[in-house]
Amino acid sequence: MIQRRRPKVPEVQRSYIISVSIQPGCYRHIRISANMTLENLHEIIISETEFRDVQHLHAFFMDNKVWGSDDSFYGYDENGGNQPGDRIDRDVRLSQLALFKGKQFVYVFDFGEEWTFKCRVLQILDEDTEKPVVIRSKGEPPGQYADEDLNEDDDEDDDEN
């Protein structure tokens, strides 16, 4: 297997505040370094949803159009599910993208359930951020699967018997 060499990208002193919304009334404002990758953004988004089953494919559609986009980046699939020519999210830093205040893009998690997150750059800061951090949070994220709440109630009933 040929190992790809990642090009050197100079580090920058910049951060973004990105609003990520999964449904009306439920969003997170994330402060993240421009030196982080889209994969890092994926990781904090998923940690904030509190989804338990996180081993699913995901993608970022930078032109804000789901599935019809050439300007997209996919999560690396260890099982070989990536297609030739797929751009991988862990290979691109946010500083390499054309992000500007107001820029909108879409993040999709779990291609079966197709959780769609609307993302928008709220602010660009001229300082770096050590690690991604949620600076504002509103609303509770939905359960990962439609029957999740029913299963939790069943588990509680089983514990009582």
C-alpha positions in Angstrom: 0.0 0.0 0.0 1.3 3.4 -1.0 1.3 5.8 1.9 0.2 9.3 1.0 2.3 12.2 2.2 0.3 15.1 3.6 1.5 18.4 2.3 2.8 20.8 5.0 0.4 23.4 5.8 1.6 26.4 7.8 -0.1 26.9 11.1 -2.2 30.1 11.5 -3.3 32.1 14.4 -7.0 32.0 13.7 -10.1 30.4 15.1 -13.7 30.1 13.9 -16.9 30.1 15.8 -19.3 27.8 14.0 -22.9 27.4 14.7 -24.1 23.8 14.3 -27.8 23.1 14.3 -29.5 19.6 14.2 -33.1 20.9 14.5 -34.9 24.1 15.2 -34.1 25.3 18.7 -31.2 22.9 19.1 -27.7 24.3 18.3 -24.1 24.5 19.5 -21.7 27.3 18.9 -18.2 25.7 18.6 -15.0 27.6 18.8 -12.3 25.7 16.9 -8.8 26.4 15.6 -8.2 27.0 11.9 -5.4 24.4 12.3 -7.8 21.6 13.2 -9.3 19.3 10.6 -12.9 18.7 9.5 -12.5 15.4 11.3 -11.9 17.3 14.5 -15.1 19.3 13.9 -16.9 16.0 13.2 -15.7 14.6 16.6 -16.9 17.6 18.6 -20.3 17.7 16.8 -20.9 14.0 17.6 -19.8 14.3 21.2 -22.3 17.1 21.6 -25.2 15.0 20.2 -24.6 12.4 22.8 -25.1 9.7 20.2 -23.9 6.4 21.5 -23.5 4.6 18.2 -20.8 6.7 16.5 -19.3 4.1 14.1 -21.1 5.5 11.0 -20.0 7.3 7.9 -20.2 11.0 7.6 -19.5 13.9 5.2 -19.2 17.6 4.9 -20.8 19.4 1.9 -19.1 22.7 1.7 -21.4 24.2 -0.9 -24.4 23.6 1.4 -25.9 21.0 -1.0 -26.3 17.5 0.4 -25.2 14.6 -2.0 -25.1 16.8 -5.2 -21.7 18.3 -4.3 -18.3 18.0 -5.7 -17.1 20.3 -2.9 -17.4 17.5 -0.3 -15.2 15.7 2.3 -15.9 12.3 3.6 -14.9 10.5 6.8 -12.2 7.9 6.4 -13.8 4.4 6.2 -11.4 1.8 7.6 -13.5 -0.9 5.9 -12.7 0.5 2.4 -16.0 2.2 1.8 -14.4 5.4 0.4 -14.6 5.8 -3.3 -11.6 6.7 -5.5 -11.3 10.5 -5.6 -13.1 11.0 -2.3 -11.5 13.8 -0.3 -11.1 12.8 3.3 -12.0 15.1 6.2 -8.9 14.2 8.2 -6.6 15.4 5.4 -7.9 19.0 5.3 -7.5 21.7 7.9 -10.1 24.4 8.3 -7.5 27.0 7.3 -7.4 25.3 3.8 -11.1 25.9 3.2 -12.7 29.1 1.9 -14.4 29.9 5.2 -15.8 33.4 5.8 -18.3 35.0 8.1 -21.7 33.8 7.0 -20.4 30.7 5.1 -22.9 27.9 5.3 -22.2 24.2 4.8 -23.8 20.9 5.7 -22.6 18.0 7.8 -24.3 14.6 7.4 -23.8 11.8 9.9 -24.9 8.2 9.5 -25.8 7.7 5.8 -28.7 5.3 6.8 -30.4 7.6 9.3 -29.0 10.7 7.5 -28.7 13.1 10.4 -28.2 16.5 8.7 -26.6 19.4 10.6 -26.7 22.9 9.3 -23.4 24.7 9.9 -22.6 28.4 9.6 -19.5 30.4 10.3 -20.5 33.1 12.8 -17.2 34.7 13.5 -13.5 34.6 12.6 -11.0 35.3 15.4 -7.4 36.4 15.0 -6.2 34.1 17.7 -5.7 30.3 18.0 -7.8 28.0 20.1 -6.0 25.1 21.8 -8.9 22.6 21.6 -12.4 22.8 20.2 -14.9 24.1 22.8 -18.6 24.7 22.9 -19.2 28.3 23.9 -23.0 28.3 23.6 -25.5 25.5 23.8 -29.3 25.6 23.3 -31.7 22.7 23.3 -31.5 19.0 23.9 -30.4 16.9 20.9 -32.9 14.2 19.7 -32.4 10.5 20.4 -30.2 8.8 17.8 -32.9 6.3 16.8 -36.7 6.8 16.7 -37.3 3.9 19.1 -34.5 4.9 21.5 -36.9 6.4 24.2 -39.1 3.3 24.0 -36.2 1.0 24.5 -35.0 2.9 27.6 -38.5 2.7 29.1 -38.5 -1.1 28.5 -35.2 -1.4 30.2 -36.5 0.5 33.3 -39.5 -1.9 33.4 -37.2 -4.9 33.2 -35.2 -3.5 36.2 -38.4 -3.2 38.3 -39.4 -6.8 37.8 
